[in-house]
Amino acid sequence: MLICMNVIVGIDEAGRGPLAGPVSVGAVAVAEGFDVAREFPGVADSKKLSEKKREALYAMLEARVALGDARFHVGLSEAAAIDRDGIVPAVRAALAEALEEVVRFNLTTADAGLTKPNIRVLLDGGLRAPDAYAQETIIHGDALVPLISLASIAAKVTRDRLMCALAGEHPHYGFEAHKGYGTAAHLAAIRKHGPCALHRRTFLHI
């Protein structure tokens, strides 16, 4: 179990660049010493994996959660928040949500203003956790650190599934195919139908 143990959290994002849909940030927590590479064979940066492989690893993660070996949460910031606040604050808000949720049963104190000495956070790229956490940002961490890779998979699978579900509500845009990214077909659909509620108005330059 993770409670009262030293905990490592991996964090990565998905969906920073699309024209539509939320940005998502995944946080995966495991006990210190848990061998992610061994327990999740083939884990890698989500962008380098097929959809089938990502889904398989996501299912493995859910199974480890059921066993009590891991916890994960994906925070989301919707298009309206991205337009209102900008992408960087939106990512920061989703990250804070994901991290606080995934460690809320692991805190050594009920006072959120104090440091969390039994939790260490590993983040990809330019991401940063709230200052209360011991943390390390690792360039290309999604490729180099299996726990961050697993967080990237959680973030991407969650976001992709959501975009497929929302495609039925907005059938003109093909979200199930491109997940909101600026493909030629997506741009053509925006020109024809105009943007919908899922689009990031500040990202549209057509």
N, C-alpha and C positions, 0 to 999 in steps of 0.2 A: 504494500500500500504506500501511497505517496505522503500521507499525512505524517507530519512531524519528522520527515526525513529531509536531507539536503536534496533540493530539487533543481534541475536544469530545465530551462524553458528555451525552446527554439522559436524564432519569429521570422516570418516573411510575408510579403504582400502579393496580391495578384490583381490585375485590372487597373493599373495606374493610367494606362494609355488609351483605353477604348473611348469611343464617342458616346456610348450609352451604358447604362447600368452602374451598379455600385463599384467602389473599390473595396477589396476584402483583405483582411490581415489575419493570418492564421497563427495561433500560438499552441505549441505542443509541449506538455510538461511530462518529464520522466524523472525517476529517482537517479541521483548521481551514481554512475557506474553501469547504468542500463546500456547495453550495446545495441544501438539503433541499427547499425549496419548489418549486424548478424541477425537481428530479429526481423528486419524488413529487407530481405534480399532484393537487390536491384534498385533500392531507393536512390534517387538522384533529383536534381533540379527538375521541377515539374515541367518546365518548358522543353526539356529534352526527352520526355517520356510520351508514349502514346496514350491516348485517352483510356484504352483498355488497361494499361499498366497502372495509370494513376488511380483508376477505379479499384483495381485489385489491392493496391497499397492502402487506399482509403478504407476499404473493408477490413484489412488487417489491423489498421489503427483502431477502428471501432471495436474489433474483437479484443484488443489489448486494453481498451477502456473498460470493457465489460469484465475483464479479469482483474482490474484494479492496477494494472501496470503503467497506465498512462492516463492523461487527461488532455482534451483539446477543446478549443473554442475558436470560432471565426467571427471577428468583428466586421461590420459592414458600415460604410458611409454612402448614402444614396446620392443620386445625381444632383438633387436639390441642394444638399449640403456641400457638394463639390462646387457647384455654381456660386453658392452664397459665400463660402469661406475660403475656397481655393483647394487645390489638390493636396498640398502639404498638410494644412490643418485637418483636412478630412482623413488622410492616412493616419495622422497622429491620434485622432479621436477613435478610429477603428482599432488601432493598436492598443490604446489604453483599455478599451472595452474587452478585447480578447485577452489581454494579460491579466487584468483584474479578475475576470471570470475564471480563467484557468488555474489561478493560484489562490482563489478565495478560501479554500479549505486547507491551505498550506501555510497561512500566515502565522508567524510566531507572536503576533500582537494584534489586537482588535483596532488599534489606532493606525489608520491608513497613512498618517503623517510621519510615522516612524519608518526606519529602514527595515528591510526584510532580510535578515542575515543568512537565512537558510535557503535563499533563492538566488540563482545566478541566471542571467538572461543573455542569450546569444542571438544577435540580430544580423540580418543580411544587409549589405550595402550601406546606404545612408540612413537607415532606420535607427531610432533611439527610443528607449523606454523612459518612463518618468524617472526622475533623479533618485527616487527612493530605492531603486533597485541596483544591485551590483550587476554590471552589464559589460558586454564587449560587442562592438560592431565589427563584422568581418567582411571585407570586400570579397565578392563572389562566394559568400558563405553558403548560398543555396547549392553550389556545386561542391564545396569543400567540406561542409559539416552536415552529416546525415540528419541530425535533428532539425536543422534549418531546412534541409530538403523536404523533410516530412511536413514541416509547417507550410512550405510552399505548395505541397500537394493538397493539404487540407484547405488552404485558401482558394486554390484554383478549382478543385472539384466542387466545393460549396458554391462558388460563384457561377461556374458553368451550369450546374444543375438549376440554379435560380434563373439564369438567363433562358434556359430551355423551358422552364415552367412559365415564365413571363411572355414567352413567344406566342403563346395561345391568346393572350390578352391584346397583343399588338402584332397581328399576323402579317402586316404588310412589309416587315423589315427583315425577316429571316434571322432573328436573334438565335434560334436554335443552331444555326450553321456557323455564324461568325462571332457569337457571344458579345456583340456590341463593338467589335473592332472595325476600323475604317476600311473595309474591303470595297472593291469597285461596286459590287452588288448592293452593299449597304448604303454607299454614297448615292447611288442611283435611286434607291428607295426613298431616301431623305429628300432628294430633289423633287421626286414625284409626289410624295405624300406630306412633306414637311416633317418636322421633329415631333416626337411624342413625349409623354411624361417621363420616359426613361432616359431621354437624351440629355447630355451635358451641354447646355447652350453655349457655355464659354469655350467648349472644345470644337464647335462647329464653325468652319470657315469655308462654306460652300454657298 
